[in-house]
Amino acid sequence: MSISEEKIYPRTGDTQTIYLKPVITNSNIKIGDYTMYNDFVNDPINFEINNVLYHYPINHDKLIIGKFCSIACGAKFVFTSANHTLKSLSSYPFPLFWEEYGLEQKNVTQAWDNKGDIIIGNDVWIGYEAVIMSGVHIGNGAIIGARAVVTKDVEPYTIVGGVPAKPIKKRFHDDIIKKLQSICWWNWDKEKIRKKINDLMSGNIDKL
Ligand SMILES: CC(C)(COP(=O)(O)OP(=O)(O)OC[C@H]1O[C@@H](n2cnc3c(N)ncnc32)[C@H](O)[C@@H]1OP(=O)(O)O)[C@@H](O)C(=O)NCCC(=O)NCCS
């Protein structure tokens, strides 16, 4: 695995918590700056192998995660090759075994229904062992509860939970959500974030 020169471990002495961007080697996975992953079961550096599942290059589907997201231990992203096609009369993935059934190798992707990319905004918190299914888009500031299975898009600044995940509540009133979406603090440079850090953590939008 080739790891870039960027900082991997944000916390001194803690190798269970990493910035994901510098450890990603797959060009179909894009992670924004400062997005962190914590894993106390496996080495978090193996995120691509242990957490991004059924993600075969032949399908060209992508995992895109924004900046300043927090991803808890065991969260999983389940991609297209997990979806045995429902267009066939059988759920058995015959196109995968093209040699055995006289099928054409070039049609191997017909074994699966391609539901598309998983796209996650900025400042999203994904709880312990949550599962995000292919094709799902999650808006900025959303929170995914522990062990949720997310099968549908999640609106910005919305908390969802359960199987299948349903909205629990909005994090803020609509006017605050609008302001946060227009401020896009996650695009500020590090210096500005340092300067504004107390205001950002205050819970008072007027301070920002
Ligand atoms: C989703 C979560 C953020 C909600 O926090 P909260 O707003 O304080 O929630 P509350 O405890 O007040 O619960 C609100 C409702 O959501 C439900 N709920 C809470 N967490 C839930 C979950 N993970 N799945 C399904 N429902 C959940 C509660 O049962 C309650 O339902 P009710 O209104 O019908 O009684 C939190 O419960 C959670 O799952 N956090 C993730 C923790 C985690 O995985 N951390 C990993 C380390 S970073």
PDBQT file of the ligand as one rigid body, heavy atoms in Angstrom, charges set to zero:
ROOT
HETATM    1  C1  LIG A 301     -28.537   8.767  16.674  1.00  0.00    +0.000 C 
HETATM    2  C2  LIG A 301     -28.000   9.460  17.930  1.00  0.00    +0.000 C 
HETATM    3  C3  LIG A 301     -26.968  10.519  17.523  1.00  0.00    +0.000 C 
HETATM    4  C4  LIG A 301     -29.189  10.133  18.534  1.00  0.00    +0.000 C 
HETATM    5  O1  LIG A 301     -28.791  10.850  19.671  1.00  0.00    +0.000 OA
HETATM    6  P1  LIG A 301     -29.891  11.718  20.510  1.00  0.00    +0.000 P 
HETATM    7  O2  LIG A 301     -30.444  12.786  19.623  1.00  0.00    +0.000 OA
HETATM    8  O3  LIG A 301     -29.264  12.124  21.781  1.00  0.00    +0.000 OA
HETATM    9  O4  LIG A 301     -31.008  10.618  20.661  1.00  0.00    +0.000 OA
HETATM   10  P2  LIG A 301     -31.977  10.225  21.845  1.00  0.00    +0.000 P 
HETATM   11  O5  LIG A 301     -31.274   9.286  22.745  1.00  0.00    +0.000 OA
HETATM   12  O6  LIG A 301     -32.602  11.464  22.410  1.00  0.00    +0.000 OA
HETATM   13  O7  LIG A 301     -33.069   9.413  21.037  1.00  0.00    +0.000 OA
HETATM   14  C5  LIG A 301     -33.997  10.011  20.153  1.00  0.00    +0.000 C 
HETATM   15  C6  LIG A 301     -34.812   8.911  19.498  1.00  0.00    +0.000 C 
HETATM   16  O8  LIG A 301     -33.972   8.224  18.575  1.00  0.00    +0.000 OA
HETATM   17  C7  LIG A 301     -33.899   6.816  18.877  1.00  0.00    +0.000 C 
HETATM   18  N1  LIG A 301     -32.528   6.386  18.592  1.00  0.00    +0.000 N 
HETATM   19  C8  LIG A 301     -31.385   6.855  19.165  1.00  0.00    +0.000 A 
HETATM   20  N2  LIG A 301     -30.316   6.245  18.620  1.00  0.00    +0.000 NA
HETATM   21  C9  LIG A 301     -30.785   5.377  17.709  1.00  0.00    +0.000 A 
HETATM   22  C10 LIG A 301     -30.153   4.458  16.835  1.00  0.00    +0.000 A 
HETATM   23  N3  LIG A 301     -28.810   4.341  16.790  1.00  0.00    +0.000 N 
HETATM   24  N4  LIG A 301     -30.923   3.726  16.022  1.00  0.00    +0.000 NA
HETATM   25  C11 LIG A 301     -32.276   3.842  16.054  1.00  0.00    +0.000 A 
HETATM   26  N5  LIG A 301     -32.938   4.717  16.851  1.00  0.00    +0.000 NA
HETATM   27  C12 LIG A 301     -32.199   5.464  17.669  1.00  0.00    +0.000 A 
HETATM   28  C13 LIG A 301     -34.263   6.734  20.356  1.00  0.00    +0.000 C 
HETATM   29  O9  LIG A 301     -34.780   5.473  20.676  1.00  0.00    +0.000 OA
HETATM   30  C14 LIG A 301     -35.306   7.829  20.469  1.00  0.00    +0.000 C 
HETATM   31  O10 LIG A 301     -36.527   7.349  19.926  1.00  0.00    +0.000 OA
HETATM   32  P3  LIG A 301     -37.963   7.870  20.469  1.00  0.00    +0.000 P 
HETATM   33  O11 LIG A 301     -38.002   9.333  20.140  1.00  0.00    +0.000 OA
HETATM   34  O12 LIG A 301     -38.930   7.055  19.681  1.00  0.00    +0.000 OA
HETATM   35  O13 LIG A 301     -37.975   7.621  21.929  1.00  0.00    +0.000 OA
HETATM   36  C15 LIG A 301     -27.323   8.462  18.902  1.00  0.00    +0.000 C 
HETATM   37  O14 LIG A 301     -28.260   7.688  19.577  1.00  0.00    +0.000 OA
HETATM   38  C16 LIG A 301     -26.343   7.546  18.190  1.00  0.00    +0.000 C 
HETATM   39  O15 LIG A 301     -26.655   6.493  17.640  1.00  0.00    +0.000 OA
HETATM   40  N6  LIG A 301     -25.057   7.993  18.186  1.00  0.00    +0.000 N 
HETATM   41  C17 LIG A 301     -23.977   7.287  17.587  1.00  0.00    +0.000 C 
HETATM   42  C18 LIG A 301     -23.024   6.786  18.668  1.00  0.00    +0.000 C 
HETATM   43  C19 LIG A 301     -21.863   6.090  18.066  1.00  0.00    +0.000 C 
HETATM   44  O16 LIG A 301     -22.013   5.179  17.298  1.00  0.00    +0.000 OA
HETATM   45  N7  LIG A 301     -20.672   6.550  18.391  1.00  0.00    +0.000 N 
HETATM   46  C20 LIG A 301     -19.475   5.954  17.841  1.00  0.00    +0.000 C 
HETATM   47  C21 LIG A 301     -18.260   6.668  18.327  1.00  0.00    +0.000 C 
HETATM   48  S1  LIG A 301     -17.955   8.130  17.379  1.00  0.00    +0.000 SA
ENDROOT
TORSDOF 0
